[in-house]
Amino acid sequence: MKEVIDRYRLPAEDSRSSGRRTLRSSDALVITYADQIRAPGEYPLVTLRRFMSDYAPFISNLHLLPFYPFTSDDGFGVVDYLAVRDDVGSWQDIEGLADDVSLMFDAVINHVSASSPWIQGFLDGDARFADFAIDVDPEADLSQVVRPRTSPLLTRFMGSKGPRWLWTTFSDDQVDLNYANPQVLLAVLDVLCRYVHHGASWLRLDAVSYLWKRIGTTSCNLPETHNVIKLIRAALDEVAPGTVIVTETNVPHDQNVSFFGDGVDEAQLVYNFALPPLVLHTLRTGEPEVFLDWLRELRAVGPNSTFLNFLASHDGIGMRGAENILSDEHRTALAAQVQRHGGYVSYRSMSDGGTAPYELNIAFIDALSDPASNEPVSRHIDRFICATSLMMAIPGVPAIYLHSLLGSRSDRAGAEELGYPRAINRATLDLEALEAELGDARSIRRRVLEATRALVTTRGEHDAFDPAASCVGSEPVPGVIQIMRKGVSGTVACLHNVRDQHTTVPLEGLFDGGVDLITAGTVIEEVELPPYGVRWVATR
């Protein structure tokens, strides 16, 4: 391990070597595939850089989903961790992006493609890759293993020594790595350090809760997994102390927060998986109670750790984070609403042999509003921006999926053509057509982008939204969620009407007037909120 650290330690003049990074209200991420926006005759990474500069200069951070050669799962079945796909660009293009924004790379380190040299070497008996995979007796009792899928846990491969049954948590093409072999950990550390040298300031540890396997246990969120993350954090703190580690752990909320460790030894950020289903539930029912009860207990660990807050991603709306927060009835109702709105529900296998909803596959704007209804599109946009504001108002760093930034509707035709539910929210966009829509002030894309820009920009101008700033949630009148954020320079009251009716919030007893930060209008005695209306008021 010392050899890896010494090999990759950043020079003193690199800003990432100067100390641990402090997270601020100005931090905001966009999540995107490298090729999500395309233009003829141009590498998508170049197109993406130009698009972000032209249309989203208010975004400080960019999360690039896997851009490596792959064989499955739109990039998450990685063949070669250290290569950029020929069809999207080069390392030079990646490093160019890093000159404009802070980059988060995807570290898909739980598993690797069955076609990768690591797994092929394992199957061929190459001593360099001995024990890189987990070979399991197919008769072993694996009934306690927590599953995120309904596919078989073990997959049969033919190797030089005959058939091998390998652990495959996510699919038969994604073979889990064996971290009980120290050589695997060293190889992965080498990959992560190279990512830092190619411009990564943030690293997303994909599906890391499943990292360590032990037969007879759940093989999810085991102590050994936390020890591996601690080693990664310690190594990166030596190589580049400014590197931010983010754990993508789609597990119940009480387990999710364990990946903060003691606040300094594991992740600086964990994905806030409870948030998307809670926001969807709140706007479906118009009842703030469950959201506010959860918000009162929302705590990071230590001053330099916080949540990565998001509503949508390339995967969909994970349901596990809301277990023990939303009832089974409420989660079933969310799944039914998504199906009525043209989406899909993905399931996971349970230890009793049954299944349970694992993920809702749909564009978030459509999860909130039925695209086939006669409801005005403006109401869909208002409901969506209300949800986005809730996400931005609570403590943490906001992360916005590119399709949410642009108000994309579900691509059901694409999902049916490709044959898997997650494709419904992964469409590739043509730059010329996209720019035409953004040039139309009446389009959904333009209206959502401008509203999101206003929220992100306003948020970045006030330290009340720093992750460490205090937060108090309440319901001043029925159906209104008020989130009070207090920083060094002042207090901001974020008001959200989560119901489909006008309401008024009297200010007496709440705060003595203030200024609406989004419209720059003065608020004196009361705040009028239309259906799903949002006001951010700097209080006096």
N, C-alpha and C positions, 0 to 999 in steps of 0.2 A: 504494500500500500504506500509506503514512504517513497518508493521509486516512482510510482504513478504521480504522486503529489509533486515531487521535485521536478519531474519532467514537464509538468504543465503549469506550474505556478506562474501567474501573470506578473509581468513587470510592474514596478512601482508606479509608473506613469499611467497605467490603465486605471480608469475611474472605478472599475469593479474590484480593484485590489486595495482600495483606500479605506474600506471599512464596511460594516453592515448597512444595508440600505434602509432608510426610513420611509415608510409608506405614507403617502399624502393624499389629500382630497383630489389632487389633480391626476392621480393614477386612474386610468380607465383602459380596458382592453377591448379589442375586437378579435373575435375568434374566426378563423377562416382557413379553408384549404388553399394551398399554393396556387391551384388552378381554378379557383371558383369564379374568377372573372377572366374572360379570354378575349383577345383581339387578334385578327389575322396577321401572320408574319411576325409575331412577337412572343417571346417567352412569357408565360403567365406571371412569373415572379416580377418581371419588368412591368407588365400591365398592372399588377397589384400595387407596386410601389407608386406608379403614376396615379392610380385611382385614389389611393390613400392620401397622397399629397394634394390632389385637386379637390376631393370631396370630404375628406375626414381628417383635416390637419389638427383638429381638436383632440384626437386620440393619441395618447402617449405610448401605448403598448400594443403589440400585435402578437397574438398567439397563432403561430403557424402549425396547423395540424400536420401529421406526418407527410413529409415531402420526399421520403426515401423510396427506393425501389420496393415493390410489394407484390403480393400474389392474391390478397383478399382483403375484405372489410375496408375498402376505400383508403388503404394505407396502413392499417393497424396489423396486417400480417407482414411484418417487415422482413425483407430478404437481406438487405445490407444497411446497417445503421449509419455507415460513414459515407454514403453516396447520396447525391441529389439526383432525382429522376431526370433522365435526359430530356423528357418532354416538357419540363417546367422551368428549367434553367440550370444554374450552376452555384457552387459555393460563393463565387464572386457576387452573384445576384443576391444571395442571402446576406452576405456581409454588407452589401449596398443598402439593403433594407435596414440593417442594424445601425447604419449611419443616421437614419431618419427617425426611427422609433426604437423603443426597448423591445427586444424580441423574446418570446417564450417559445422554446422548442418542445416538441412532444418526445418524452423519453418512454418508449413502449418497452418497458424492461421486465414485465411479468412473463411475456411470451415472445416468440419469434416465428417467422414463417417456417413451415415444414420444409420449404425449399432453400432455406438459408444454409450457408456453409457450416454453421455451428451444428445444425441438426443433421445435415447430410454427413458431416464428419463423424458425428456420434453414431449414426446408423452404419457407416462404412467401417467402423472400428478404428478410426484415427485417434491415436493416443492423446493428441492435443485437445480433443473434444470429449474425452471419456467423462461420463456422468454429467454432461451438460443438460441432458433431459432427465425426466423422472420416469423410470421404467417400473411399472406396477403389475403385480400379479392380478389378473382379471377376476380372481376369486376373492380378493381382499374386500373387507367390509368398509365401504366408502359411504355408508348411509348417512353419516353425520356431516358430510361435506356440504357447505353452503354453496348453492348454485345460482349463477346469474342467467342461466340458459336452460333450455329443455333438451339440448343436444347431449349425446353421451359424454361422460367425463373422460373416458379412456378411448384412445384411437389405436387401431392395430396398424403397425408399420412393418415392412420387411427390411431387415438389416443383414449385415454380413454373418451374424450369428443366428439368423432365423427371425421369427416374428417377435416384435417388441410392442408392448402395450404402454403407450405414452400418455401422460397426463395432459389433457387439452381442455382447459377451463371454458374457452369461448367458442372454439370450432375445431374441426378436424385438421384445419390448415394452420392453427395457431398453437404451437407446442410450448408448454410452460417450461421455463428455465429452472434449473436445480440449484438454488442458492445454498444448499448444504455443501456444495462443492465450492471451496474458496476461489478457484480459478474463474468461476462464473462471476463472482462479485468483482474480482479484479478486472475482468474483461469489460464489465458494465461500467465500472469507475473510469476506465480508459475512454469509453465512448462518451460519458458525461463530460469529462474534462475536455475532450475534443470539441464537443458542442460549445462549451464556453469559449474556446479559442476561435470558433467560427462566428462568434457574435451573440451567443445566447446570454441574456442577463437573468432570465427566469427559466426554470425547468419544471415541466409538468410530468409527474410520475404517474403514468397511466395504470389504472386497475391495480394499484400497489397493495391494496388490502389483501389480495390473494397471493402475495409473493412467496410465502413460506408454506409448505405442505407437510402435514404430519398425519399419517393414517390413524384413525380413531378420534380425530378432532374435526372441528368445522373447517379447518384449513383456511380460515378467514380471520384477519386481524389478530394473528398470533403474536406472542411476545417477540419471537425471532424476527418477524416482519418489522417491528418497531426498532429492533437492534440494527437491522440492515439500513433502515432510513437514518438512524443516528450515525452510522458509519459514513453514509453518503454525505450527510450534513457536515460532519467533522472534516471530511476530505475537501469538500467545496469551500468550507470556511478557511482552509489553508490555501487552496489554489486561487480562489476569488471570493473574498468575504462578502462582496456585494451581490452575489448570486442568490436569487430567491427561489426556494423550493415550494412547489405547490403539489399537494397530494389529491389525486382524483380517486375518491373512495366512496363509492355509491353503496353505503351501508346506513343503518339507522343512525339518527343524529347523535345519540349518546356515544356510539362507537366512533362516529366520524370525528368528533372533537378530540378523541384520544390521539390523533395524528399531529396535534400541536406538541405532543410530548410535555416537557416542563416549560415550554415557551421559548426555549433557546436551542434545544437539541434535536428537534425534528423539523416539521414543516413551518415556514413562516405563514403560509396560507393553506386552508383546506377548502375544497369546493363545498358551497353551502347547499347541499342536495335537498334539504327540507324546504328551501324557499320556493322553487317553482310550483310544486303541488299545493303549497299553502296559499300562494298568491292566486292560483287558479281556483282553489276552493273558495277563497274570500270573495272574489268577483263573481263566482257562480251563485253563491248564496246571498251576497250582500251583507254578510254578518262578520264583523271584525274580531269577535271574541277569541277564536282559536289562534288567529295570527298574533293578536296582542299578548295572549298568554305565553306563546312561544317567544315573542320578542323580549318579554321581560326576563326570560331565562337565558337569552342569547349572550354567551360570553366566550371571548377568545382567552388565551392564556399568555399573559405577559404583554408588555407594551409594544413589542415589535412583531406580533402575530395577529392575524385577522382572517376574515372569511373572504373567499372569492365568490361574490354574489352574482348569480346569473339566473335567467329564466329559460333560455333555450340554448341548445348546442347542436352539434352535428349528430348527437345520439338521440335526443328526444327528452322527454320529461321523466326522469327517474322517479320511481315511487317508493323506494326503500327508505329514503331520507325522512319520509313522513310517517313511517311506521311508529306506533306508540304516540303519535301526535294527532293524526287524523284517524278516525274510526274506520273499521272495515267498510261500513256503510258509505262513508264519505268518499273513500278511495274507489269503491265500486261505482259510485255516482260520477266521479271524474272520468273513469274509464268509459262509462256509457256515454257521457257527453262528447268525449273525443270521437267515439265511433259515430255518433249522430252527426258530427261536424265533418265527417269524411276522413278521419284518421284511423290509425291502427293501434292495437294493444299487443305488446310483446310480453311473454310470460316466462317465469322461471320455475324450475322444479323444486318441490318441497320434500323434506325428509320423510313425510308420510305418504309420498307417492303422488300427491296432488300438485296443482300448479297455482301460481298467484301472479297478478299483474306486476310486471317488473318495470315497464317503460311504456310511455304513451308517445306514439310516433305521429307528429303533426307539427305544422308551423304554429308558433305560439299564438299569433294573432287569430288563427282559426280555432285553436283550442278554446279561446275566450269567446269568439263570436262565430256563429254558423255562417259560412260563406254563401250558403244557398238560401238564406232567409231574406225576407223583404226589408229587414232593418237597414236604415241608411248607413252607407259606408263610413260616414263621419262618426257615427256611434261606435263602429268597430275600431276606428283609429283612437277615439277618446278612451275607450276601455283599455286598449293596448298601451297607450301612453300612461294611463293611471297605473297599470301593472309595472311599467318600466320605472316610473317615479318611485313606487314602493321599493323596488329593488335598489335604486340609487340612494334612497334616503336613509336606509339602515346602515349600521357600521360595517365596513368592509371595503373591498375594491370591486367596482362593477365590471362585469365582463359581458359584452354584447356580441352575440353571434351575427355574422355578416348579414344573413337573411333577415334577422330582426332589425338590424340597423336600417335595412332597406324596405321593411314592411312586406316581405315576400309572403305570398299565400302558399298553401300546400301544393306540392307537385305530385299529385296522386298518379297522374299518367306516367311520370318517371318511375315511381315506385312499382307500378304494375309492369312496366317494361323491363325493369332490372330485376324484379322478383324478390325484393326484400323491403321491409317496412321503413327502415331508416332512410332510404333513398327519397322519401317524401319531403325531406327537409335538407337535401344535399344538391340541389340543382346547380348546374354550371350556368353562368350568366354571360351573355354576349355584351361586350362593352358598349358597342354602338347603340344597341337597343336600350341598354340600361341608361345611358346618358340621355337618350331621347325622353325616357320617362322622367328622369330627374330634372329635365328642362321644362317639364309641364308642372306648373305650380298647383294644379288640381289633382295630380296623381297621388296615389297612396304612398309610393316610394318617396316622393319629394316631401310630402307632409310629415311622414314618419321621421325621415332623416333630419328635417329642420327642427322638429320637436325634440328629438333626441340630442341634437347638437346644443339646443338651448339648455337642456338639463345638465349635460356633461360640462359645458362651459361654465354655467352658474355654479355647479358643484365645485369645480376646480378653483373658483375665486374666493371660497370661504372655508376657513379652517374648521368651521363647525362640522364639516363633513370628513375631517381627518378620521382614519379608522379608530384612533384612540379617544376621540371626542365623545362626551357623554351622550346618551340616548335615552329618552323616555317616551314611551308610547301610551296613547290614551284614546278614548272615544268621546270627544266633547259633546257631540250630538249623535243620535242614532245613525249608523251607517257611514260615519266619518272616522277615518284613522288619522290621528295627529301624531306625527313623529317630531319630537323636539330634540334638536342637536345643538349642543353648546360647546363652542370653542373659545380660544383665548380672546379673539376679537369680537365675539358676539354670539347671539343665539338665533337659530333659524327654525321656524315652525313649518313643517311640511304637512299640508292638509290634503286628504284624499277622500273624495266621495265614492264609495264602492257600490253605490246603488244607482238604479236607473230612474232617478227622480231628482228634481232640484231640491236643494237644502241651503240653509243659512247657518253660519257659525258665528254667534255673537262673541265678540272679543272680550267683553267685560268678564273679569275673573280668570282669563287665560293669559293675555298680555295686552299692554296698553298701546295698541296700534303698531304700525310698522310699514315696511315697503315690500311690495310684491317683487321678488327678485327676477322673475321671469319676464314680466311685462314692464317693470320699472314703475308701476303705478303705486300710489300711496293707499294704504289700507288704514281706515280710521276706526270705525265702530263695529263692523261686521264683515264677514267674507261670504260672498255669494258663490255657491258651487253648483254648476250644472251637473247633469248626470255624468258620473265618472270624471268630474272636474278635479283639477290639481292646482294648488297655489303653494308656493314657497315664500314665506313671509319672514324677512329679517326683522326681528322684534325690537321695540324700543324699551 
